[in-house]
Amino acid sequence: MSYRVLVDEHFPCNDRSHRYALGDYATYAEAFAVCKEIVDRFLRHEYVAGMPASALYFRYMLFGREPFIVSATDEAEMQPGFSARDYARERCGELCEALPGEQACDARLSA
């Protein structure tokens, strides 16, 4: 079985006409990694030093891309296991939680 990554644009307002197929992948792990990279790339681009996680997540929900995984042979068959919104929320917390006086956010973004 192969897996297709589809991407919805959050802007303008979850309009399905802005959905596109990014590609087909032989394994679920490959498709999963591609979805994570799409979210991570946006978050790295939008992050500003000192930004709270809630502000970064808000920007993602307004302007980010939401990838998801379907069967390459039947796009109606959603594959469980990846939620771009949940992953973005988690990553925003990881990227923006810095201990006072440390540059933890900047180090995590470059990883």
Secondary structure, 3 states (H helix, E strand, C coil): CCEEEEEEECCCCCCHHHCEEEEEECCHHHHHHHHHHHHHHHHHHHCCCCCCHHHHHHHHHHHCEEEEEEECCCCCCECCCCCHHHHHHHHHHHHHCCCCCCCHHHHHHHC
